[in-house]
């Protein structure tokens, strides 16, 4: 089994690359993206299997000559980012069970859905990425050393947003897949420089599958 997992990870590495650390970063990003895609599709992610693939990618990087300290940090960060991805699926399942009426109850009349309009504030110019899917993109900023991306959800326009997942992206990673399901999603993108100082930020609220292509309303920002 371990050999099969190692072979699956090998496809994420380019043998001619002089930097195995870069190949490890790409492999881990691919694993996490696959986990988020499963959650976005409503499937429970195979957390144990993803953890095994993360460990296999780390071993392959070490065998390829990568710096052990860099590999250890990257592996730990990938495991930390995987946990909230799995928690999003569990939280959605709990919300669905709480919202489901008793079997003996008569089917209620379908409520009028108040459609939310997407809004954006902040100092970072964020846009929808081209192509299919639900991906946001923005330009790199020289002063930013890492991006912190927070996903929050709420069941309807009357509910409060609840934070579900936080990602930490490298300075060169300037796009992210939004895990849209049946809930309304808010994305908070924070660009931090050295010492964690905030350099850029953007807050996109009211994102849904149905309204993904709607025109965003830009609101004034205090920052």
ABEGO torsion letter per residue (X at the ends): XAAAAAAAAAAABBAABABAAAAAAAAAAAAAAAAAAAAAAGBBBBAAAAAAAAAAAAAAAAAAGBBAAAAAAAAAAAAAAAAAAAAAAAAAAAAAAAABBBAABBBBBBBBBBBBBBBBBEABBBBBBBEBEBBBBBBBBAABABBBBBBBBBABAABBBBBABBBBBBAABABBBBBBBABBBBBBBBBBBBGGBBABBBBBBGBBAAAAABBBBBBBBAX
